[in-house]
Amino acid sequence: MKTEDEKGKMSKRMRPEPLHEDYTDPGRVREEIECIEARLAEIGHDGDCAYEKAMVRFFQQQVEIRRDWLDGGLEVAQG
């Protein structure tokens, strides 16, 4: 049986690290905005319960962050 530490290492290995280009490519950012907006449309912009309302706020913030970046309002930190 795997320990919690081994499980954590396994899940980290299975997830690829995002590349810097993923965060700086305007086309990729536009795709993310489309995906987030599609999810917002599924949920509805007001949400039926506290969980959905929190998700709506989160998604709206994420769209705003990405639009600000596209408009040149934010810089992406290089790692």
Order of alpha helices (4+ residues) and beta strands (2+ residues): alpha-alpha-alpha-alpha
